[in-house]
Amino acid sequence: MRPFATVPTMHVWLNGRIVAPDQAVVQVDDHGLVVGDAVFTTMRALAGVPVALDRHLARLEAHLGAMQIASPGVPTLTAAVQETVAASGYADARARLTVTAGSGSLGSSAAAGPPNVICAVTEHQPRSVAKAVTVPWTRNERGALAGLKTTSYGENVRMLGVATAAGASEALMANSVGELCEGTGSNVFVVVDGEIVTPPLSSGCLAGTARSIVIEVADVSERALPFDIVDRADEVFLTSSMRFVQPLTHVDGKECASQTVGTEVAALFTAWVDDHV
């Protein structure tokens, strides 16, 4: 059995207003709870300013459309994030915005709605462990949810549990044809002979907002890579909205040869954030 985790202090916005966390309730038959029929995005907010908010909301809107969940509209989504971040007062915050399909059956039939909009903000806790492991399970790049950021995260929980048990902070997976895909909550980049390469979106990986920024600020190639490249690359680094850019020190217990390029990319990313916050 998994132990109960300590719940951090949380500030919550639900359907138009700030509420106490224990009052942030949805229906028992909400499809986000019943079958994971919901879309979310998570972002950092520095000094009260959400990082890359426009990118997060554009992707959220696109994924709501793909899931056929009615969007509450960008103004509502923007207010949810900005008001909750402001209420939290955190200098470095983690903001998770979720839109569920709303009330429906206890089966897989489409929910009747209306959708629920939830923003939950906690203080950001940096991931100090820069180690990853590979896992034997794969991402289905041709699946109905391929590339979508939905709350159907059971697979990710299982994979990340393996990483945590091994003293790592991320699990890296292949797709169904044996190509490098992504981490459970990050995109992955490798450096081979000085070239920075990341899997293309056709691999089934998420179109991460941090990934898109790195592609803009650094010289990056997108192409299919064999899964074992992470064992042979000179460097491996991860990107996500929480990590920003994190060079790895170890993959599967093996020390990475260098973190030089990843550190340089991290500096470029930080400069981009400084210009946009």
Secondary structure, 3 states (H helix, E strand, C coil): CCCCCCCCCCEEEECCEEECHHHCCCCCCEHHHHCCCEEEEEEEEECCEECCHHHHHHHHHHHHHHHCCCCCCHHHHHHHHHHHHHHHCCCEEEEEEEEECCECCCCCCCCCCCCEEEEEEEECCCCCCCEEEEEEEEECCCCCCCCCCECCCHHHHHHHHHHHHCCCCEEEEEECCCEEEEECCCEEEEEECCEEEECCHHHCCCCCHHHHHHHHHCCEEECCCECCHHHHCCEEEEEECCCEEEECCEECCEECCCCHHHHHHHHHHHHHHHHHC
